[in-house]
Amino acid sequence: MDGTILIFLLTLFSGIDQHIAQGINLIFFIPTCITTILVNIKNKIINFKIAIPIIIMGIIGAIIGAKLSIKLPVNILKKSFGIFLILIAIHEIYSLKKEYINNKKTNNRNIEK
């Protein structure tokens, strides 16, 4: 999620081209990701049977996404990214609302007891 915010801020407030902002995001993401992976391996949190297929699919998706983003004009890339942000926002609002309702029900049950 931090990358999404970083790209948004770089394009909106710094006037950086969308393609450049995505590249900066990747440069920021790599050391953060490596550090997180090392800490999680040390703490034995990673399930490698699940992680390896996800990693493979993530690499394939990143390659396809990079090739598509290079070929897309900046205005289409910006609009696509905007739609992506709107979908994330809707999902987050829905998740928060659902969590709020569940917490409210749990609290009401605890009060009734």
C-alpha positions as CSV (number, residue, x, y, z in Angstrom):
1,M,0.0,0.0,0.0
2,D,2.9,2.4,0.7
3,G,4.0,2.1,-3.0
4,T,0.5,3.2,-4.1
5,I,0.7,6.3,-1.9
6,L,4.3,7.0,-3.0
7,I,3.3,6.9,-6.7
8,F,0.3,9.1,-6.1
9,L,2.3,11.7,-4.2
10,L,5.2,11.7,-6.7
11,T,2.9,12.3,-9.6
12,L,0.5,14.7,-8.0
13,F,2.8,17.0,-5.9
14,S,6.2,16.5,-7.6
15,G,4.9,16.5,-11.2
16,I,7.0,13.4,-11.9
17,D,6.0,11.4,-14.9
18,Q,4.0,8.2,-14.1
19,H,6.6,5.9,-15.6
20,I,9.4,7.5,-13.5
21,A,7.2,7.4,-10.4
22,Q,6.7,3.7,-10.9
23,G,10.4,3.1,-11.3
24,I,11.2,5.1,-8.1
25,N,8.5,3.0,-6.3
26,L,10.3,-0.2,-7.4
27,I,13.7,1.1,-6.3
28,F,12.1,1.9,-2.9
29,F,10.3,-1.4,-2.7
30,I,13.2,-3.8,-3.3
31,P,15.3,-3.1,-0.1
32,T,12.2,-2.9,2.0
33,C,11.0,-6.3,0.6
34,I,14.4,-8.0,1.1
35,T,14.6,-6.8,4.7
36,T,11.1,-8.0,5.4
37,I,11.8,-11.4,3.9
38,L,15.0,-11.8,5.9
39,V,13.2,-10.9,9.2
40,N,10.3,-13.3,8.4
41,I,12.7,-16.2,7.5
42,K,14.6,-15.6,10.8
43,N,11.3,-15.7,12.7
44,K,10.2,-18.8,10.8
45,I,7.0,-17.1,9.7
46,I,7.2,-18.0,6.0
47,N,5.5,-21.1,4.6
48,F,7.7,-21.9,1.6
49,K,5.2,-24.3,0.1
50,I,2.8,-21.4,-0.3
51,A,5.4,-18.7,-0.8
52,I,7.2,-20.2,-3.8
53,P,4.2,-20.4,-6.1
54,I,3.2,-16.8,-5.1
55,I,6.7,-15.6,-5.8
56,I,6.7,-17.2,-9.2
57,M,3.3,-15.7,-10.1
58,G,4.4,-12.3,-8.8
59,I,7.5,-12.3,-10.9
60,I,5.5,-13.3,-14.0
61,G,2.9,-10.6,-13.2
62,A,5.6,-8.0,-12.6
63,I,7.2,-8.7,-16.0
64,I,3.8,-8.6,-17.8
65,G,2.9,-5.4,-15.9
66,A,6.2,-3.7,-16.7
67,K,5.9,-4.5,-20.4
68,L,2.3,-3.2,-20.5
69,S,3.1,0.0,-18.6
70,I,6.0,0.8,-20.9
71,K,3.8,0.5,-24.0
72,L,0.9,2.5,-22.6
73,P,0.7,6.3,-23.1
74,V,1.1,8.3,-19.8
75,N,-2.5,9.5,-19.8
76,I,-4.0,6.0,-20.1
77,L,-1.5,4.8,-17.4
78,K,-2.6,7.6,-15.1
79,K,-6.3,6.8,-15.6
80,S,-5.7,3.1,-15.1
81,F,-3.8,3.9,-11.9
82,G,-6.7,6.2,-10.7
83,I,-9.2,3.5,-11.3
84,F,-7.0,1.1,-9.4
85,L,-6.8,3.5,-6.5
86,I,-10.6,4.0,-6.5
87,L,-11.1,0.2,-6.4
88,I,-8.6,-0.1,-3.5
89,A,-10.5,2.7,-1.6
90,I,-13.9,1.0,-2.1
91,H,-12.4,-2.3,-0.9
92,E,-10.9,-0.7,2.2
93,I,-14.1,1.1,3.0
94,Y,-16.1,-2.1,2.6
95,S,-13.6,-4.0,4.8
96,L,-13.7,-1.3,7.5
97,K,-17.5,-1.2,7.5
98,K,-17.7,-5.0,7.7
99,E,-15.2,-5.1,10.6
100,Y,-17.1,-2.3,12.4
101,I,-20.4,-4.2,12.1
102,N,-18.7,-7.4,13.3
103,N,-17.2,-5.6,16.3
104,K,-20.5,-4.0,17.1
105,K,-22.2,-7.4,17.1
106,T,-19.5,-8.9,19.3
107,N,-19.7,-6.0,21.7
108,N,-23.5,-6.3,21.9
109,R,-23.3,-10.0,22.6
110,N,-20.8,-9.3,25.4
111,I,-23.1,-6.7,27.0
112,E,-26.1,-9.1,26.9
113,K,-24.2,-11.7,28.8
